[in-house]
Amino acid sequence: MSALLLNGKELAAKKRESMKVVVQNLVESGTTPGLAVILVGENQASQTYVRSKQKSCEQIGIHSELIKLPEDTTEESLLTEIDRLNDDPAIDGILVQLPLPQQISERAVIERIAPQKDVDGFHPINIGKMMTKDKTFLPCTPYGIVEMLKEAEIDISGQHVVVIGRSNIVGKPVGQLLLNENATVTYCHSHTKNLRDITKQADILIVAIGQAKFVKAADVKEGAVVIDVGMNREDGKLCGDVDFEEVKNIASHITPVPGGVGPMTITMLLENTIQSAKDRS
């Protein structure tokens, strides 16, 4: 038995088609959704992500603005730029591409973005609202994962979800969103003892640790749903944190890398930007 593929690329394309219509209606009523992306420095991966985000905006009719700043930009200069965008009525969403050069505090930057324009869903106010199930912008990768599970009609309520990873961007928020959907959630990380004993209990296993092919067939329960958030390069090829070839014979559903979670991340960023524009209109 081979697992069913959870194809994020296909779902993203489907969602974007319906987004086009929503954006068109907003534009016709006098509101053009606007997303500003700030890129500091010359990080190659960041430049690739930013290009992809801009292209996605163009495809569905969102106005996008790219602000490129040099590697030696001061924290004060970046915060001033964010203040300008906070005050710009044509901008509904502000995204500062991470990672940032070491002279700039990530936390200071995230906290400076107005919560109502924080389409990444990282501001402490929005994280707090997510915890209490208030309406807010949800972090894009976790939001995309939940959408994939729902689209595939995978039961979340009552399921044991195991998350490997505890980052503020994926690990922590994805566990919280699935807890909000009535799952029972266990977090694992580098200090977890007897990791395999825990992962083998997972009905839904989410892997976000940044280690190529870390999860093997022996770590996975027969019939589990496996969501691979990893993006690594091995022998020049992209691969995830899960050994796909091994695990696809054990899991009931699995995300490929690339083409799984990645396309959904950008799609939910667009969704948040559209929602922000609706709130303004």
N, C-alpha and C positions, 0 to 999 in steps of 0.2 A: 504493500500500500504506500502510495506517495501522497504527501500532504497537498491540500488545495492551496494555491497561491493567493495571498492577499495582495492584489495588484494595486498599489497606491497610484501608479501612473494613470491607469484607466479611470479610477475613481476621481482623481484630481481633474482629469480632462472633462469628465461628466459634470462635476461641480462648477468648473469654470464656464461651461456653456450656459448654465443657468445664471451665473454671476453676471455674464455679459448683459443679459436682459435687464437685471436689476440696476446695473450701472447706467445703461442706456435710459432707463426710466428716470433715474436720479438726475442725469445730465439734462434731460428734456424738461425736468421741473426746476432747473436752475442750479443744481448742486453737482459739481464734478468732484468725485472723491480724489484726494491728493495724498500721496505718500512721499515723505522725504527720507532719503537714506544718506547717512554720513559715514564715509569711509576714511579712516585715518591710517596713513602709511601705505606700504606696497605689498602686504601679505597676499600671496598668489591665490590661496584658497578663498580668502575674503573677497578678492576681486571677482572670482568666478561666481561666488554666491550672489554678489551684488548685481552682476550682469544678468543672472538668471531671474532675480527679483524684478529688475527693470523690464526685462522682456515680458515677464508674466503680467506686469501692470499694463503694458502697451496692448497686449492681446485682449484684455477685457475692458479697456477704456479708462483705466485709472491714470490720472496725471502723476508722473513720478519725477522727482527732483533728486539728482545726485550731487552731494557736496563732498568733494575730495579735499582732504587736508594732509599736509606733509607729516612724515614720521615724527618730526620734532615738535609738533603742535603742543602747546601747553594745555594743561587741564582748564585753566581759566578761559583760554580762547575757545575751546570746545564747548564749555558751558555757556559762553556768550552766544555761540551759534545755536545752541539748543533753545536758549531764551528767545532768540529771534523767531525760530520756527514755532515755538509755543504760542507766540503772538500773531502768527501769520494765519489769517482766516481761510486761506486756500489750502492749508495743510491739515489733513485729518489724522495722519499717523506719522510718528517719528521713529526711525529705527537707526540705532548706532551699531554698526557692524562690529561684533566681537571676534577675536580678542583685540584689546587696545594696547598701544605701546606702554611700557612699564611706568612712565612718568604720570600716567593718567589713571585715576581711581575708577574702576568699573562701577563701584557702588555709587559714587558721587554722580556719575553720568546717568545711571538708571534712575536715581532719585530726582534728578533735575527735570527729566521729561514729564510734562503734565500728564497725570493719570488718565485723563480723557483722550490723550493722543498716544498712549503707551500700547501700541498695537502688537508689541512683542509679549505683553502680559507679564513683565518682570518687575514693575513698580511695587514696592511693599504694600501700597493701598490695594492694588489689584490682586496681589497674592492673598492678602487678608480677606478680600471679598470672595475669592475662589474657595478659601477654607470654610467660609460660612455659607457657601452656595448662593451668594448674592450675584446679580447680573453684573458681569464684568468682562474684560478682555482676558481670554484664557491663553496661557503659553502655547505657542503654535504647534510644536511637535507633540506634546501630550494631547492637545485638542484633536490633532490629526489622527492620532492612534485611536482615540475613543470613537471618532467618526468611522474609521475603518472597521472596527469591531461591530459597530451598530449596522453599518451597510451590509456586512457579511452575515448579519442576524446571529451573531455569536452572543450567547447569554453572558451577561456580566454579573447580574444580581446573584449573590450567594456563592459565586466562584472564588476559589483561592488564587489570588494574583500574587506572583512573586516578582519583585523588581530587583534586578542586579544593577546597582548604581544609585547614587544619592545626590546628583548634581542639582543645583537650583533651576537649571534650564529644562531637564528631562526627568531625572529619577524621582525627585521629591514631588513635583507637581503631577506627574502621571499617576503616581500612587494615590494622591489626594483626589484626583478626578474620578478614578475608579472606585475609591471609597465612597465618593458622592453618588456613585451608581450602585451602591450596596454590595460591592465586592468586599471580601476579607483580604487585607493587603499585608504582605511581609516584605520588608526592605532588607536587601543583602548588600554587602560592600566588602572592602578589603580586610576588614577586621572580623568578618563573619566566620564562625567556626562551623565545620562540617557542612560546607556550602552545598555539596551535592545532595545531602539528606533533605535539605530544604527545597532546592530547585525541583527535585523529583516529586514533590507534593503539589507543584503548581498546575492548576487548570489552565492558567494563562501566564506565560513566562515572558517578561519584558527585559531585554538585555541592552544596557546602555553604559558600557564601561570603557570603550575605546581600546580593546585588545582583540586583534584579529583571531577569528575562529576559536574563541575562548570556550564557548559552550559546545560540548560534544553530545553525541547520541546518549551516552551513559548518564548525562545530567538531566535528561528530559523524560517525563512520564509519558507513556503510550497515550496518544490521542490529545496531547496538550496543544494549545494555541501558542505559537512562538512569534514574538514581535522583536525584530532585530533593528535596533536604532544605530548600530555601529556603522562607521564609514572609515575603512582602513585601506591601505595599499599593500599588497603582498605580491612580489614578483611582477610589479608593474600593473597588476589588476586590482580593481576595487573589490573589497569583500567586507563582510560585516563582522560582528562580534560572535556570530554563531557559525559553526561549521555546517553550512547549508547542505552540502552533499550527504553528510551523515544524518543530520537531524530531520531532513525531509521525509525519511523513511519511518520516523517515529511519530512526528507531529500530525495533528489533524489539519492544521492550517499554519502557514509560515509566510513571512514577508521576505521577498528577495532583496538583495543589495547588488546593484542599484535598482530603483524602480518600486521600492516598497514605501517606507515611511517618508523618505526625502521629498517627493513631489507633494505630499500632503502638508508638509510644514509650510511651504510657500503658499499653498492654497488657503490655509487657515489664516495666514498673514493678510492675504487679500480679503478674506471674509471679515476679519477684524477691522480693516481699513474701511470697507463698505459700511459696516455697522456704525463706525465712528461718523461717517458722512451722513448716514441716516439720522443719527442723534443730533447732528448740527442742522439738518434741513428742516 
